[in-house]
Amino acid sequence: MWRVARLADDRSKRPVRRKLLAVHPRTGSIETMKRLALALLPLLFPLTAAAREDTFDVHVHVEDGEASIRAYLAQAQASKRDVARFGGMLMAKAGEPARTRQRNDDLIRLVSKYPRMLPIASVHPHDGDAALAEIDRLAALGIRAIKIHPLTQGFDVTDPRVSALCERAGEAGIVVMIDNAGIIPGDNEKLLNLAVRNSKTRFLFTHIGGMNFRYWNLIALLRTAKGYFYDNIYFDVSATVTLVADSPLEGEFIWTLRNIGIDRITLGSDHPQISLDQSLDALAKLDIGEEERTKIRSANASILFGAEQD
């Protein structure tokens, strides 16, 4: 039910292009009409370069439901940013499994109205078996990702219940997104060991370690350790990219992205704290190639979350 459909405006463009590429009734020259079509496209679709770029923002907080979604989309439109896909996420509270289930269901229902949204549900590790049951239920509904947050939700990543939850999510094919802003002591180390223990689960660590991003260069070495690391970690650059772009640290940040592997990096805004406009501006400032930028802006997330299947 929640599978994201193609944007309506994309569908509306295709018939126009087919007409332009039709064989001209007098000349019969399709090549002539192709050249004419290419010349007319900028006039038919006078969008800015930013608007023409596909963007998949994996990190949008929608705690207030539809009101949050409207605020996000309105802000993106005001800054002339076109959003192809975005991940709308919730945060579950401990001891409220029924409430968590209801909020996850409410989020899923909103996709019919906002088909560009990938619903990112949530559970709380402290809910134990109830959290595991919710993972199973979400998987049956087609959910592709959940978000948990050690700081906001008040749990320790080394808690066995966290590992059990991540293992169950991995078995169900669900990506586990976890905050990695570098605020909690030992943040990076704990998350790495969690990923190593749950090698069949795909993780997306948000904020790429914050200002401790350098730690993740270790991944380049871990790949040489046979039977230890299974390359199951992805990152978003939300918030952190806005600090390091066009700064003395930019070179080290790019070095880190490439050691991790550009294919493992995604774009996130962390709305409402940081806007999509700020995040895209920062990404544009990074001294990287356009192919790398495109992968980060949308392609990698589309592959990770299976959006290309929609």
C-alpha positions as CSV (number, residue, x, y, z in Angstrom):
1,M,0.0,0.0,0.0
2,W,2.8,2.4,0.9
3,R,5.0,1.8,-2.2
4,V,6.1,5.1,-3.6
5,A,4.6,6.0,-6.9
6,R,6.3,8.0,-9.7
7,L,5.7,11.7,-9.4
8,A,2.7,13.0,-11.3
9,D,4.7,15.8,-12.9
10,D,7.0,13.2,-14.4
11,R,4.1,11.4,-16.0
12,S,2.7,14.7,-17.4
13,K,6.0,15.4,-19.2
14,R,6.3,12.1,-21.1
15,P,3.3,12.6,-23.5
16,V,4.7,16.0,-24.5
17,R,8.1,14.6,-25.3
18,R,6.5,11.8,-27.3
19,K,4.7,14.3,-29.5
20,L,7.8,16.3,-30.1
21,L,9.7,13.2,-31.1
22,A,7.1,12.0,-33.6
23,V,7.9,12.0,-37.3
24,H,7.1,15.3,-38.9
25,P,4.1,14.8,-41.3
26,R,5.8,16.9,-44.1
27,T,9.5,16.2,-43.8
28,G,9.4,12.7,-42.3
29,S,12.7,13.5,-40.6
30,I,12.8,12.3,-37.1
31,E,16.3,13.6,-36.6
32,T,15.1,17.1,-37.4
33,M,12.4,16.8,-34.9
34,K,14.8,15.5,-32.2
35,R,17.0,18.5,-32.7
36,L,13.9,20.8,-32.4
37,A,12.8,18.9,-29.3
38,L,16.1,19.4,-27.6
39,A,16.0,23.1,-28.4
40,L,12.5,23.5,-27.0
41,L,12.9,21.5,-23.8
42,P,14.4,24.4,-21.8
43,L,11.4,26.6,-22.8
44,L,8.9,23.9,-22.1
45,F,10.4,23.0,-18.7
46,P,12.1,26.2,-17.4
47,L,13.4,24.6,-14.1
48,T,16.5,25.6,-12.3
49,A,19.5,23.2,-12.3
50,A,18.8,22.4,-8.6
51,A,15.2,21.6,-9.4
52,R,16.1,19.2,-12.2
53,E,18.4,17.2,-9.9
54,D,16.9,14.1,-8.3
55,T,17.2,14.3,-4.5
56,F,16.5,11.6,-2.0
57,D,16.6,13.1,1.5
58,V,16.8,10.1,3.8
59,H,16.5,12.0,7.1
60,V,13.3,14.0,7.8
61,H,11.7,14.0,11.2
62,V,7.9,13.8,11.0
63,E,7.0,13.6,14.7
64,D,3.9,15.8,14.1
65,G,2.7,13.6,11.2
66,E,1.1,15.4,8.3
67,A,1.9,18.8,9.7
68,S,5.6,17.9,9.7
69,I,5.4,16.6,6.1
70,R,3.7,19.8,4.9
71,A,6.2,22.0,6.6
72,Y,9.1,20.1,5.0
73,L,7.7,20.1,1.5
74,A,6.7,23.8,1.8
75,Q,10.2,24.7,2.8
76,A,11.7,22.7,0.0
77,Q,9.4,24.4,-2.5
78,A,10.1,27.9,-1.2
79,S,13.8,27.3,-1.7
80,K,13.1,25.8,-5.2
81,R,14.4,22.4,-4.3
82,D,12.7,19.4,-6.0
83,V,12.4,16.3,-3.7
84,A,12.1,13.0,-5.6
85,R,12.0,11.0,-2.4
86,F,12.4,11.6,1.3
87,G,12.5,9.3,4.4
88,G,9.9,10.4,7.0
89,M,10.9,9.0,10.4
90,L,9.3,8.6,13.8
91,M,10.8,8.0,17.3
92,A,9.2,5.4,19.5
93,K,9.0,5.8,23.3
94,A,9.8,3.0,25.8
95,G,6.9,1.2,27.4
96,E,4.3,2.3,24.9
97,P,4.2,-0.6,22.4
98,A,0.5,-0.1,21.5
99,R,1.1,3.7,20.9
100,T,4.2,2.8,18.8
101,R,2.2,0.5,16.7
102,Q,-0.5,3.1,16.1
103,R,2.0,5.8,15.2
104,N,3.7,3.5,12.7
105,D,0.4,2.7,11.1
106,D,-0.5,6.4,10.9
107,L,2.8,7.0,9.2
108,I,2.2,4.3,6.7
109,R,-1.3,5.6,5.9
110,L,0.2,9.0,5.0
111,V,2.1,7.5,2.1
112,S,-1.1,7.3,0.0
113,K,-1.3,11.1,0.3
114,Y,2.4,11.8,0.1
115,P,3.8,9.0,-2.3
116,R,7.3,10.5,-2.3
117,M,7.7,9.6,1.3
118,L,9.5,6.4,2.4
119,P,8.1,5.6,5.8
120,I,10.8,5.0,8.4
121,A,9.1,3.4,11.4
122,S,10.4,3.1,14.9
123,V,10.5,0.7,17.8
124,H,12.1,0.9,21.2
125,P,14.7,-1.8,22.2
126,H,13.6,-1.7,25.8
127,D,10.2,-3.1,24.7
128,G,11.9,-6.4,24.2
129,D,9.6,-9.1,22.6
130,A,7.0,-6.4,21.8
131,A,9.6,-4.6,19.7
132,L,10.6,-7.8,17.9
133,A,6.9,-8.5,17.2
134,E,6.5,-5.0,15.8
135,I,9.5,-5.6,13.5
136,D,7.9,-8.7,12.1
137,R,4.6,-6.8,11.6
138,L,6.3,-3.9,9.9
139,A,8.2,-6.3,7.6
140,A,4.9,-7.9,6.6
141,L,3.6,-4.4,5.7
142,G,6.6,-3.8,3.4
143,I,8.5,-1.4,5.6
144,R,12.1,-1.1,4.5
145,A,13.7,0.9,7.3
146,I,13.4,1.7,11.0
147,K,15.1,4.4,13.1
148,I,16.4,4.1,16.6
149,H,18.3,6.8,18.6
150,P,20.5,6.0,21.6
151,L,20.4,9.5,22.9
152,T,16.8,10.5,22.3
153,Q,15.4,7.1,23.3
154,G,17.8,6.6,26.2
155,F,19.3,3.2,25.5
156,D,22.9,1.9,25.3
157,V,24.0,0.4,22.0
158,T,25.7,-2.5,23.9
159,D,22.4,-3.6,25.5
160,P,21.7,-7.1,24.2
161,R,18.1,-6.1,23.4
162,V,19.5,-3.7,20.8
163,S,21.5,-6.5,19.1
164,A,18.4,-8.8,19.2
165,L,16.3,-6.1,17.5
166,C,18.9,-5.4,14.8
167,E,19.3,-9.1,14.1
168,R,15.5,-9.5,13.7
169,A,15.4,-6.5,11.4
170,G,18.2,-7.9,9.3
171,E,16.4,-11.2,9.0
172,A,13.4,-9.3,7.7
173,G,15.4,-7.2,5.2
174,I,14.9,-4.0,7.1
175,V,17.6,-1.3,7.2
176,V,18.4,-0.1,10.7
177,M,19.1,3.6,10.9
178,I,20.9,4.7,14.1
179,D,22.0,8.1,15.3
180,N,25.8,8.6,15.0
181,A,26.4,12.2,15.8
182,G,29.4,11.5,18.1
183,I,27.6,12.9,21.2
184,I,27.6,9.8,23.3
185,P,31.1,8.6,24.5
186,G,32.3,5.6,22.5
187,D,29.5,6.2,19.9
188,N,31.5,5.1,16.8
189,E,33.2,2.1,18.5
190,K,29.9,0.8,19.9
191,L,28.1,1.1,16.6
192,L,30.9,-0.6,14.7
193,N,30.8,-3.6,17.0
194,L,27.0,-3.7,16.7
195,A,27.4,-4.0,13.0
196,V,30.1,-6.6,13.2
197,R,27.9,-8.7,15.5
198,N,25.0,-8.4,13.1
199,S,26.7,-8.9,9.8
200,K,23.5,-9.8,8.0
201,T,21.8,-6.5,8.9
202,R,22.3,-3.4,6.8
203,F,22.9,-0.3,9.0
204,L,22.7,3.4,8.1
205,F,24.5,5.5,10.7
206,T,23.3,9.1,10.5
207,H,25.6,12.1,10.7
208,I,28.6,9.9,9.9
209,G,30.0,10.3,13.4
210,G,29.7,14.1,13.6
211,M,33.0,15.8,14.2
212,N,34.5,12.3,14.9
213,F,34.0,11.3,11.2
214,R,37.7,10.5,10.8
215,Y,37.2,7.2,12.8
216,W,35.3,5.7,9.9
217,N,38.4,5.6,7.7
218,L,38.9,2.4,9.6
219,I,36.5,0.7,7.2
220,A,39.1,0.7,4.5
221,L,41.3,-1.5,6.7
222,L,38.4,-3.6,8.0
223,R,37.7,-4.7,4.5
224,T,41.0,-6.5,4.5
225,A,40.1,-8.6,7.5
226,K,38.5,-11.7,6.1
227,G,35.6,-13.1,8.0
228,Y,35.4,-10.1,10.3
229,F,33.7,-7.2,8.5
230,Y,30.9,-7.8,5.9
231,D,30.6,-4.2,4.6
232,N,27.1,-3.7,5.9
233,I,27.4,-0.1,7.0
234,Y,26.1,3.0,5.2
235,F,26.0,6.6,6.3
236,D,24.1,9.8,5.8
237,V,26.0,13.1,6.0
238,S,23.2,15.1,7.6
239,A,24.2,18.1,9.6
240,T,27.9,17.2,9.5
241,V,28.3,18.2,5.9
242,T,27.0,21.7,6.6
243,L,29.9,22.1,9.1
244,V,32.8,20.7,7.1
245,A,31.9,22.0,3.6
246,D,34.2,24.9,2.6
247,S,36.1,24.5,5.8
248,P,39.7,23.5,6.7
249,L,38.3,20.0,7.4
250,E,36.8,19.5,4.0
251,G,39.7,17.6,2.5
252,E,39.8,15.1,5.4
253,F,36.0,14.7,5.1
254,I,36.2,13.9,1.4
255,W,39.1,11.5,2.1
256,T,36.9,9.8,4.7
257,L,34.0,9.5,2.2
258,R,36.2,7.9,-0.3
259,N,37.8,5.5,2.1
260,I,34.3,4.4,3.3
261,G,33.3,4.2,-0.4
262,I,31.1,6.8,-2.1
263,D,28.6,4.1,-2.8
264,R,27.9,3.9,0.9
265,I,27.1,7.6,1.5
266,T,23.6,9.1,1.4
267,L,22.2,12.6,1.7
268,G,20.1,13.7,4.7
269,S,18.8,17.0,5.9
270,D,17.8,16.3,9.5
271,H,14.7,18.5,9.0
272,P,13.5,20.5,10.9
273,Q,16.8,21.1,12.6
274,I,18.6,21.6,9.3
275,S,16.9,22.4,6.0
276,L,17.3,20.5,2.7
277,D,18.4,23.7,1.1
278,Q,21.4,24.0,3.6
279,S,22.3,20.4,3.0
280,L,22.2,20.6,-0.8
281,D,24.2,23.8,-0.7
282,A,26.9,22.1,1.5
283,L,27.0,19.0,-0.8
284,A,27.4,21.3,-3.8
285,K,30.5,23.0,-2.1
286,L,32.3,19.7,-1.6
287,D,35.2,19.3,-4.0
288,I,34.1,16.0,-5.4
289,G,33.1,14.8,-8.9
290,E,29.6,15.2,-10.3
291,E,29.2,11.4,-10.5
292,E,30.1,11.2,-6.8
293,R,27.7,14.0,-5.9
294,T,24.8,12.3,-7.8
295,K,25.4,9.1,-6.0
296,I,25.3,10.8,-2.6
297,R,22.3,13.0,-3.5
298,S,20.0,10.2,-4.7
299,A,21.4,7.1,-6.4
300,N,22.9,5.3,-3.3
301,A,19.7,5.7,-1.2
302,S,17.5,4.5,-4.1
303,I,19.6,1.3,-4.2
304,L,19.8,0.8,-0.5
305,F,16.1,1.2,0.1
306,G,15.0,-0.5,-3.1
307,A,13.4,2.6,-4.5
308,E,14.4,1.6,-8.0
309,Q,11.9,-1.2,-7.8
310,D,8.9,1.3,-7.4
